[in-house]
Structures are given as C-alpha cells and as structure tokens.
Amino acid sequence: MATVTLAPMEGVIDVHMRDILTRIGGIDLCVSEFVRVSQHLYPASVFYNYCPELKTGGKTAAGVPVHVQIMGGEAPVMAENAEFVASLGAPGIDINFGCPAKTVNRHDAGATLLQWPERLHDIAAAVRRAVPDHIPVSAKMRLGFSEKSLALENALAIAEAGAAKLTVHARTKLEGYKPPAHWECLRPIAEALSIPVVANGEIWTRQDYLKCREISGCTDVMIGRGMIARPGLAREITAPPSGAQTRAGFAWLEILDLIIDYHRLIAGVPHPVWQAGRLKQWIKLLGRTYGESADLFLRIRRLEEPVDILSEVNSERERIYADA
Ligand SMILES: Cc1cc2nc3c(=O)[nH]c(=O)nc-3n(C[C@H](O)[C@H](O)[C@H](O)COP(=O)(O)O)c2cc1C
C-alpha cells in the first residue's frame, strides 16, 4: 500500500495549508518547513511557530502526524534541538540534507553536506541517539551536490546511522528544480537499503506516480508542488477516482471553496500583504491543473487586499452557479 507524505515547503506549506490538504484525505504524513539550527538551543516558541500542531498532539485537525524538520551542519546542536522538540511532542524528526539555497549552503547546512557522507552519518547518528527510541528519525536528501557519484554512499551513511526512513529528491543541488527528476537513480538506493526509501520530485498526477513507482521501485512518495497544484492528488493515488469524478478528483467549484476556506484560516495572521501573497501563490500554482485558476490569477495578481481577492473568488463562484 502506497504512503503519501506531504513535502516540506518553506513559505508554501504551513500549518494552514497542511490543515486544508490533510482534510481532503490520502496524506499519511506531513513534514514541517525546516527549522534552521545553527549555534543554539531554540526556545519552544520557535518550534511552535514552525509546527503549531505540536500543541495538538503533533497532528493536523484531520489526525495526520507532522514530523518536525531540522537543518544544520553541527551534530551536537542538531542533537540538542532534536531532543528538545521531541520533548515538546514531535511525533518524528526529519533532517534536511537537501536544501539548495545559497545562503544555507554557504553556512554549512542543507545540500552542501552531501559532499561528505561521514558528516551526514555523524549528524543523523547524533540526532538518533538524542531522541527517544519510539520517535522515528528520518532524513531527506538530494542525489548529490554538483554530481551524483556519492548518492548511494550518502544514503547508506544515513541508514547506518539509524534513520527509520530516507526520502530522496531525485535531483542534485545543481539541478535545482529543473525537470526531469531522475527517478531511475532511486532504484539502486531502494535496492541497497533495508529501510524504506521514499521517492520525491515531479509527481504532478496519478500517472506520474505510477511511472515513478515503476522506474524507481519505490512505493512510497513525498509530494510537494503537485499537492498544491492538485489538492486531490494524494487521494487519487491512494484511492483511484471512479469514472464519475472530475479530472483532478475535484471540480473547480470545490477548489474555490477550498480557497475560501484557506482565506478564513489565514485571516488570523495580522499581515494583509502576507495573506494576499499566500492567496495569489496558491491560485497561481492551481493554474497548472485548473485553466480557470490561471484565468483567475490574471484578475487578482495586482490586488493587494485579501478581501478584494476573496471578492473575485466569490464572483467566480456566482458566475458558475449562474451558468449552471
Ligand atoms: C518553495 C519551496 C520550498 C521548499 N522548502 C523545503 C523545506 O523546507 N524542506 C525540504 O526538505 N524541502 C523543501 N523543498 C523541497 C521540496 O520538499 C521537494 O523536495 C521538491 O519541491 C521536489 O518535490 P515536488 O516536485 O513534489 O515539489 C522546497 C521546495 C520549494 C519549491
């Protein structure tokens, strides 16, 4: 049985988006945006900020666990923070070895560590030792930094450190987010490791999932942008749609309801510019699946007030009802 993990996406998948997407169904696990760990033990407020679900048993309202992702290059301080966030109730800890951001890599964290398998091992082992046995520690890596020759060695180093699971984004840091994702490179890793290997990268449709599974040999997947562009995707993967259902498991009208719901959830954040930005970001990404959303985006892209965006969304709904 396939498991679908909702990918961590800084600035895109936060507590509100996790709430919306996990209520739809099909998602087994979420991973929080990364918490950048450098020199200190953070106070609880930092972890609550990235993962408010820590206050509700580490789960979204729909009951899906949220693992907390940490990122850093120093094993002792990573371990210290991991132990602390576990004590706050994190149901799992994920370590980020894949972030391609220049500032992050310049400061010895994220994908730059993929150049030294022994460092991945030391960080993962220190985090594993610091966290109670019943709390899983996992990691997420790319295929390499500038090339792929260390992919298997890195994966083995992480597994030998005691990680319960490894997600591999099937590209190097240098390849950024440029298609294709090299699903074929995941097969030797999945075959060599005795822990589950989760495939990640460029899964936008159920067909992509099936192709990725066939090529990579991985049953489990992590999906980021595809879940934002197609909110019904995890459900389509785990419970294939019947003929009567729409092209994306959701009609455009239902998507509009989700956007209205999302607006309600983020209305509590006291920054209208931030709210407007998040609404525009989602409507734009939905345009990949829903042509109507691409048209809606053209109408809202210059609006700065969330209420004005909401009003356009409501007009779109009324138009659909009037046409029906
Ligand atoms: C805007 C953005 C933010 C991201 N933030 C994170 C992050 O915080 N932690 C992480 O491990 N990966 C992060 N990623 C990488 C994604 O988790 C994922 O590996 C990548 O998008 C490929 O998967 P996809 O094709 O399903 O989107 C981010 C990607 C994007 C585009």
PDBQT file of the ligand as one rigid body, heavy atoms in Angstrom, charges set to zero:
ROOT
HETATM    1  C1  LIG A 401       9.206  26.852  -2.298  1.00  0.00    +0.000 C 
HETATM    2  C2  LIG A 401       9.841  25.565  -1.855  1.00  0.00    +0.000 A 
HETATM    3  C3  LIG A 401      10.176  25.398  -0.511  1.00  0.00    +0.000 A 
HETATM    4  C4  LIG A 401      10.772  24.204  -0.074  1.00  0.00    +0.000 A 
HETATM    5  N1  LIG A 401      11.079  24.056   1.257  1.00  0.00    +0.000 NA
HETATM    6  C5  LIG A 401      11.635  22.882   1.693  1.00  0.00    +0.000 A 
HETATM    7  C6  LIG A 401      11.908  22.648   3.077  1.00  0.00    +0.000 A 
HETATM    8  O1  LIG A 401      11.636  23.486   3.954  1.00  0.00    +0.000 OA
HETATM    9  N2  LIG A 401      12.478  21.462   3.426  1.00  0.00    +0.000 N 
HETATM   10  C7  LIG A 401      12.788  20.491   2.489  1.00  0.00    +0.000 A 
HETATM   11  O2  LIG A 401      13.301  19.426   2.844  1.00  0.00    +0.000 OA
HETATM   12  N3  LIG A 401      12.495  20.676   1.190  1.00  0.00    +0.000 NA
HETATM   13  C8  LIG A 401      11.932  21.834   0.773  1.00  0.00    +0.000 A 
HETATM   14  N4  LIG A 401      11.612  21.990  -0.552  1.00  0.00    +0.000 N 
HETATM   15  C9  LIG A 401      11.795  20.844  -1.485  1.00  0.00    +0.000 C 
HETATM   16  C10 LIG A 401      10.504  20.019  -1.566  1.00  0.00    +0.000 C 
HETATM   17  O3  LIG A 401      10.217  19.402  -0.325  1.00  0.00    +0.000 OA
HETATM   18  C11 LIG A 401      10.612  18.926  -2.644  1.00  0.00    +0.000 C 
HETATM   19  O4  LIG A 401      11.744  18.140  -2.362  1.00  0.00    +0.000 OA
HETATM   20  C12 LIG A 401      10.736  19.500  -4.066  1.00  0.00    +0.000 C 
HETATM   21  O5  LIG A 401       9.806  20.543  -4.273  1.00  0.00    +0.000 OA
HETATM   22  C13 LIG A 401      10.533  18.417  -5.117  1.00  0.00    +0.000 C 
HETATM   23  O6  LIG A 401       9.283  17.783  -4.939  1.00  0.00    +0.000 OA
HETATM   24  P1  LIG A 401       7.975  18.168  -5.821  1.00  0.00    +0.000 P 
HETATM   25  O7  LIG A 401       8.379  18.050  -7.267  1.00  0.00    +0.000 OA
HETATM   26  O8  LIG A 401       6.938  17.183  -5.396  1.00  0.00    +0.000 OA
HETATM   27  O9  LIG A 401       7.621  19.592  -5.493  1.00  0.00    +0.000 OA
HETATM   28  C14 LIG A 401      11.036  23.174  -1.010  1.00  0.00    +0.000 A 
HETATM   29  C15 LIG A 401      10.682  23.347  -2.364  1.00  0.00    +0.000 A 
HETATM   30  C16 LIG A 401      10.103  24.517  -2.780  1.00  0.00    +0.000 A 
HETATM   31  C17 LIG A 401       9.733  24.661  -4.241  1.00  0.00    +0.000 C 
ENDROOT
TORSDOF 0
